[in-house]
């Protein structure tokens, strides 16, 4: 266990710049998402809020999805996203798309929270804290780590290509790459459970108190 902890610390120190870059990229996406909300005109906001109110109304009328359906949908979404990051990391040309995916994830979070708070004020902030924050506290680090691992593996392949060291075995770093992504998929399952059994329940209780 101590050895694994040492290896983890060494890995983070060696690739700290990449992890920092991914965090900054994600935060930039959040900022752009918030800016996008403020750049919307009144009619656009009202049209979008109309669909949001319909969703709130369905929950208030007890028209809700089954928890297991939410779990399956959420876990499948996270798995597909992580699988895409995994595949893109296997090719050097896919690296820019990894950056785009991390940026878009931040954009979606920033826009979602920004729009709800913009329209509902303090109630929106409370709703975002209860329905968006719990699972994202786990899934956001998972995506950032996944994007970083994709970038690290892609750069490893690139360095082997340019230094003509492709003859050296790539199976060991690939094995680690697969193993780490498997752990990330497993943790995304926990995030999906949080979303379906914690965030969903909290959101329903809060929305019914509004209506």
Secondary structure, DSSP 8 states (H G I E B T S, - for coil): -HHHHHHHHHHHHHTHHHHHHHHHHHHHHHHHHHHHHHHS-HHHHHHHHHHHHHHHHHHHTT----HHHHHHHHHHHHHHHHHHHHHHHTSGGGHHHHHHHHHHHHHHHHHHHHHHHHHHTHHHHHHHHHHTHHHHHHHHHHHHHHHHHHHHHHHHHHHHHHTT-TTS--HHHHHHHHHHHHHHHHHHHHHHHHIIIIIHHHHHHHHHHH-
